[in-house]
Amino acid sequence: MEEWNKEEQRQEGIEPENAEKKAKTGGILKELAIYALLIILCVKIIPTYVMQRTIVDGPSMENTLHDGESLLVEKISWHFGWIDRFDIIVFYPYGRNVENEYYVKRVIGLPGETVQIIGEEIYINGELLKEDYGKEPITNPGRAAEPITLGEDEYFVLGDNREVSLDSRYTQVGNVKRENIGGKAILRIWPLNQFGIPD
C-alpha cells in the first residue's frame, strides 16, 4: 500500500520525501498555533474575563480572611446578578480598576433592599438580619444609622472586622455598583493549611 502511494505521488510529480516533509511541517505549524492559542487563553483571556488570583491586604476581613492570603476570584457571576447575601466580593470603590485599588468585603444588602444598622444589629427591609460574621459587634453604624435604600444595581458591603473596616457605612465607599464589582471569592489557595472555600 505504501509503495502504491509512493508510486502515485511520483506520477503526480511529487517526491515521497518532499510530501512527508510538507506533512510534518503542516503538523508542526498546527501544533504551534494550538499552543499559541492556549498561551493567549491562559495569560490574557482567563485572568481578564474568567478567574484571577487576588491577595488580601489588611485586617478588614478577619477572622475570615487574613492579610497576605491568596484567593481565587471568579469574574462571571456578577455579570448575571448571581451574587448572594454573605458572598465575599472584590470591587473597585472609585470606579473600574482605578490604580488597581480594590477592596474585599462581604455582601450584606442586595439590590432594592433597605439597610439600617440600629445599635449592634443590622436590619434588612425592617427585619433583623441573622448573621454571625462580625469579629466584634458594630459600634459605628456610619451612614447606615439612617435607612439606606439600594438601587437596582447596588450592594451594601461590610468587612467582617467591623471595627477597622472601611466599607459601605462610610461615604468613601458607599453603595457598591454592580459595574464596579471585579468578582466573587470562591477559593482560598494560600496558605495551604487554610486551603478551601472562604466562609
Secondary structure, 3 states (H helix, E strand, C coil): CHHHHHHHHHHCCCCHHHHHHHHHHHHHHHHHHHHHHHHHHHHHHHHHHHEEEEECCCCCCCCCCCCCCEEEEECCHHHHCCCCCCCEEEECCCCCCHHHCCEEEEEEECCCCEEEEECCEEEECCEECCCCCCCCCCCCCHHHHCCEECCCCEEEEECCCCCCCCCCCCCCCCCEEHHHEEEEEEEEEECHHHCECCC
